[in-house]
């Protein structure tokens, strides 16, 4: 599956991207990181907490971000607000059913429901980069 991702149009769009990935589930985090790297991302900065994500944003350039809404007992909304202020495109990847507050603050933000295929995630990130 990784080879197919490398040769489609989405993979080419990820070539120079530095992706911030904020997810508290270790297994989902590792799966997404692998999918994005196989699709050609230059780097994936993985974070499991809001604190890690905010620190990463202060110290490393980021092209695009994928955020979970609920991070253990924290909300990814604080990270989304920082990304919005810095004009870094982002999407939410979540299992949350009540996303009304997210759509209220960011009506045009893409929200992908868990679980999603690798191809869907890569295509969504490629769309954000264009």
C-alpha positions as protocol buffer text, in pm:
chain_id: "A"
residue {
  index: 1
  type: UNK
  ca { x: 0 y: 0 z: 0 }
}
residue {
  index: 2
  type: UNK
  ca { x: 287 y: 242 z: 75 }
}
residue {
  index: 3
  type: UNK
  ca { x: 426 y: 215 z: -276 }
}
residue {
  index: 4
  type: UNK
  ca { x: 91 y: 309 z: -432 }
}
residue {
  index: 5
  type: UNK
  ca { x: 73 y: 619 z: -215 }
}
residue {
  index: 6
  type: UNK
  ca { x: 419 y: 727 z: -321 }
}
residue {
  index: 7
  type: UNK
  ca { x: 327 y: 737 z: -687 }
}
residue {
  index: 8
  type: UNK
  ca { x: -11 y: 912 z: -683 }
}
residue {
  index: 9
  type: UNK
  ca { x: -73 y: 1288 z: -705 }
}
residue {
  index: 10
  type: UNK
  ca { x: -123 y: 1319 z: -329 }
}
residue {
  index: 11
  type: UNK
  ca { x: 219 y: 1180 z: -252 }
}
residue {
  index: 12
  type: UNK
  ca { x: 391 y: 1438 z: -472 }
}
residue {
  index: 13
  type: UNK
  ca { x: 216 y: 1715 z: -278 }
}
residue {
  index: 14
  type: UNK
  ca { x: 361 y: 1590 z: 50 }
}
residue {
  index: 15
  type: UNK
  ca { x: 722 y: 1595 z: -68 }
}
residue {
  index: 16
  type: UNK
  ca { x: 843 y: 1902 z: 117 }
}
residue {
  index: 17
  type: UNK
  ca { x: 579 y: 1908 z: 390 }
}
residue {
  index: 18
  type: UNK
  ca { x: 662 y: 1917 z: 760 }
}
residue {
  index: 19
  type: UNK
  ca { x: 350 y: 1780 z: 925 }
}
residue {
  index: 20
  type: UNK
  ca { x: 250 y: 1832 z: 1287 }
}
residue {
  index: 21
  type: UNK
  ca { x: 55 y: 1530 z: 1407 }
}
residue {
  index: 22
  type: UNK
  ca { x: -123 y: 1567 z: 1742 }
}
residue {
  index: 23
  type: UNK
  ca { x: -286 y: 1245 z: 1866 }
}
residue {
  index: 24
  type: UNK
  ca { x: -297 y: 1087 z: 2211 }
}
residue {
  index: 25
  type: UNK
  ca { x: -345 y: 728 z: 2094 }
}
residue {
  index: 26
  type: UNK
  ca { x: -1 y: 575 z: 2043 }
}
residue {
  index: 27
  type: UNK
  ca { x: -122 y: 322 z: 1784 }
}
residue {
  index: 28
  type: UNK
  ca { x: -311 y: 580 z: 1576 }
}
residue {
  index: 29
  type: UNK
  ca { x: -15 y: 816 z: 1600 }
}
residue {
  index: 30
  type: UNK
  ca { x: 227 y: 553 z: 1471 }
}
residue {
  index: 31
  type: UNK
  ca { x: -8 y: 445 z: 1190 }
}
residue {
  index: 32
  type: UNK
  ca { x: -60 y: 803 z: 1072 }
}
residue {
  index: 33
  type: UNK
  ca { x: 310 y: 884 z: 1096 }
}
residue {
  index: 34
  type: UNK
  ca { x: 397 y: 579 z: 884 }
}
residue {
  index: 35
  type: UNK
  ca { x: 128 y: 661 z: 627 }
}
residue {
  index: 36
  type: UNK
  ca { x: 244 y: 1022 z: 589 }
}
residue {
  index: 37
  type: UNK
  ca { x: 612 y: 930 z: 564 }
}
residue {
  index: 38
  type: UNK
  ca { x: 536 y: 657 z: 310 }
}
residue {
  index: 39
  type: UNK
  ca { x: 338 y: 914 z: 112 }
}
residue {
  index: 40
  type: UNK
  ca { x: 647 y: 1131 z: 88 }
}
residue {
  index: 41
  type: UNK
  ca { x: 625 y: 1381 z: 376 }
}
residue {
  index: 42
  type: UNK
  ca { x: 963 y: 1533 z: 454 }
}
residue {
  index: 43
  type: UNK
  ca { x: 903 y: 1507 z: 829 }
}
residue {
  index: 44
  type: UNK
  ca { x: 623 y: 1424 z: 1071 }
}
residue {
  index: 45
  type: UNK
  ca { x: 644 y: 1587 z: 1414 }
}
residue {
  index: 46
  type: UNK
  ca { x: 447 y: 1360 z: 1647 }
}
residue {
  index: 47
  type: UNK
  ca { x: 296 y: 1497 z: 1967 }
}
residue {
  index: 48
  type: UNK
  ca { x: 70 y: 1330 z: 2223 }
}
residue {
  index: 49
  type: UNK
  ca { x: -18 y: 1636 z: 2433 }
}
residue {
  index: 50
  type: UNK
  ca { x: -110 y: 2001 z: 2386 }
}
residue {
  index: 51
  type: UNK
  ca { x: 213 y: 2098 z: 2563 }
}
residue {
  index: 52
  type: UNK
  ca { x: 426 y: 1896 z: 2318 }
}
residue {
  index: 53
  type: UNK
  ca { x: 239 y: 2043 z: 2022 }
}
residue {
  index: 54
  type: UNK
  ca { x: 277 y: 2401 z: 2143 }
}
residue {
  index: 55
  type: UNK
  ca { x: 647 y: 2346 z: 2207 }
}
residue {
  index: 56
  type: UNK
  ca { x: 693 y: 2200 z: 1860 }
}
residue {
  index: 57
  type: UNK
  ca { x: 518 y: 2500 z: 1705 }
}
residue {
  index: 58
  type: UNK
  ca { x: 755 y: 2732 z: 1891 }
}
residue {
  index: 59
  type: UNK
  ca { x: 1070 y: 2551 z: 1780 }
}
residue {
  index: 60
  type: UNK
  ca { x: 1005 y: 2393 z: 1440 }
}
residue {
  index: 61
  type: UNK
  ca { x: 855 y: 2509 z: 1112 }
}
residue {
  index: 62
  type: UNK
  ca { x: 532 y: 2328 z: 1021 }
}
residue {
  index: 63
  type: UNK
  ca { x: 357 y: 2319 z: 683 }
}
residue {
  index: 64
  type: UNK
  ca { x: 30 y: 2159 z: 791 }
}
residue {
  index: 65
  type: UNK
  ca { x: -123 y: 1987 z: 1095 }
}
residue {
  index: 66
  type: UNK
  ca { x: -353 y: 1699 z: 1182 }
}
residue {
  index: 67
  type: UNK
  ca { x: -520 y: 1736 z: 1523 }
}
residue {
  index: 68
  type: UNK
  ca { x: -731 y: 1514 z: 1740 }
}
residue {
  index: 69
  type: UNK
  ca { x: -998 y: 1720 z: 1916 }
}
residue {
  index: 70
  type: UNK
  ca { x: -983 y: 1530 z: 2245 }
}
residue {
  index: 71
  type: UNK
  ca { x: -634 y: 1453 z: 2378 }
}
residue {
  index: 72
  type: UNK
  ca { x: -683 y: 1249 z: 2694 }
}
residue {
  index: 73
  type: UNK
  ca { x: -824 y: 1518 z: 2927 }
}
residue {
  index: 74
  type: UNK
  ca { x: -713 y: 1809 z: 2709 }
}
residue {
  index: 75
  type: UNK
  ca { x: -861 y: 1972 z: 2402 }
}
residue {
  index: 76
  type: UNK
  ca { x: -672 y: 2021 z: 2077 }
}
residue {
  index: 77
  type: UNK
  ca { x: -858 y: 2350 z: 2027 }
}
residue {
  index: 78
  type: UNK
  ca { x: -576 y: 2552 z: 2186 }
}
residue {
  index: 79
  type: UNK
  ca { x: -336 y: 2411 z: 1928 }
}
residue {
  index: 80
  type: UNK
  ca { x: -585 y: 2485 z: 1649 }
}
residue {
  index: 81
  type: UNK
  ca { x: -611 y: 2847 z: 1761 }
}
residue {
  index: 82
  type: UNK
  ca { x: -233 y: 2887 z: 1749 }
}
residue {
  index: 83
  type: UNK
  ca { x: -221 y: 2729 z: 1404 }
}
residue {
  index: 84
  type: UNK
  ca { x: -499 y: 2961 z: 1284 }
}
residue {
  index: 85
  type: UNK
  ca { x: -314 y: 3267 z: 1420 }
}
residue {
  index: 86
  type: UNK
  ca { x: -1 y: 3157 z: 1236 }
}
residue {
  index: 87
  type: UNK
  ca { x: -198 y: 3075 z: 919 }
}
residue {
  index: 88
  type: UNK
  ca { x: -87 y: 2713 z: 918 }
}
residue {
  index: 89
  type: UNK
  ca { x: -352 y: 2492 z: 758 }
}
residue {
  index: 90
  type: UNK
  ca { x: -492 y: 2211 z: 970 }
}
residue {
  index: 91
  type: UNK
  ca { x: -761 y: 1948 z: 987 }
}
residue {
  index: 92
  type: UNK
  ca { x: -919 y: 1756 z: 1270 }
}
residue {
  index: 93
  type: UNK
  ca { x: -903 y: 1376 z: 1279 }
}
residue {
  index: 94
  type: UNK
  ca { x: -1138 y: 1269 z: 1554 }
}
residue {
  index: 95
  type: UNK
  ca { x: -1374 y: 1014 z: 1694 }
}
residue {
  index: 96
  type: UNK
  ca { x: -1575 y: 1286 z: 1867 }
}
residue {
  index: 97
  type: UNK
  ca { x: -1938 y: 1294 z: 1766 }
}
residue {
  index: 98
  type: UNK
  ca { x: -2010 y: 1646 z: 1893 }
}
residue {
  index: 99
  type: UNK
  ca { x: -1793 y: 1872 z: 1678 }
}
residue {
  index: 100
  type: UNK
  ca { x: -2031 y: 2169 z: 1677 }
}
residue {
  index: 101
  type: UNK
  ca { x: -1788 y: 2393 z: 1873 }
}
residue {
  index: 102
  type: UNK
  ca { x: -1516 y: 2320 z: 1616 }
}
residue {
  index: 103
  type: UNK
  ca { x: -1745 y: 2404 z: 1324 }
}
residue {
  index: 104
  type: UNK
  ca { x: -1858 y: 2720 z: 1501 }
}
residue {
  index: 105
  type: UNK
  ca { x: -1502 y: 2850 z: 1538 }
}
residue {
  index: 106
  type: UNK
  ca { x: -1368 y: 2711 z: 1209 }
}
residue {
  index: 107
  type: UNK
  ca { x: -1667 y: 2660 z: 977 }
}
residue {
  index: 108
  type: UNK
  ca { x: -1449 y: 2571 z: 678 }
}
residue {
  index: 109
  type: UNK
  ca { x: -1211 y: 2337 z: 861 }
}
residue {
  index: 110
  type: UNK
  ca { x: -1206 y: 1982 z: 739 }
}
residue {
  index: 111
  type: UNK
  ca { x: -1300 y: 1716 z: 994 }
}
residue {
  index: 112
  type: UNK
  ca { x: -1223 y: 1352 z: 921 }
}
residue {
  index: 113
  type: UNK
  ca { x: -1395 y: 1090 z: 1135 }
}
residue {
  index: 114
  type: UNK
  ca { x: -1198 y: 804 z: 1284 }
}
residue {
  index: 115
  type: UNK
  ca { x: -1126 y: 557 z: 1149 }
}
residue {
  index: 116
  type: UNK
  ca { x: -1025 y: 670 z: 801 }
}
residue {
  index: 117
  type: UNK
  ca { x: -808 y: 509 z: 537 }
}
residue {
  index: 118
  type: UNK
  ca { x: -448 y: 608 z: 480 }
}
residue {
  index: 119
  type: UNK
  ca { x: -546 y: 732 z: 136 }
}
residue {
  index: 120
  type: UNK
  ca { x: -815 y: 961 z: 280 }
}
residue {
  index: 121
  type: UNK
  ca { x: -570 y: 1115 z: 527 }
}
residue {
  index: 122
  type: UNK
  ca { x: -299 y: 1167 z: 264 }
}
residue {
  index: 123
  type: UNK
  ca { x: -548 y: 1318 z: 18 }
}
residue {
  index: 124
  type: UNK
  ca { x: -684 y: 1556 z: 285 }
}
residue {
  index: 125
  type: UNK
  ca { x: -335 y: 1673 z: 380 }
}
residue {
  index: 126
  type: UNK
  ca { x: -246 y: 1721 z: 13 }
}
residue {
  index: 127
  type: UNK
  ca { x: -561 y: 1932 z: -32 }
}
residue {
  index: 128
  type: UNK
  ca { x: -457 y: 2154 z: 260 }
}
residue {
  index: 129
  type: UNK
  ca { x: -115 y: 2211 z: 108 }
}
residue {
  index: 130
  type: UNK
  ca { x: -264 y: 2349 z: -217 }
}
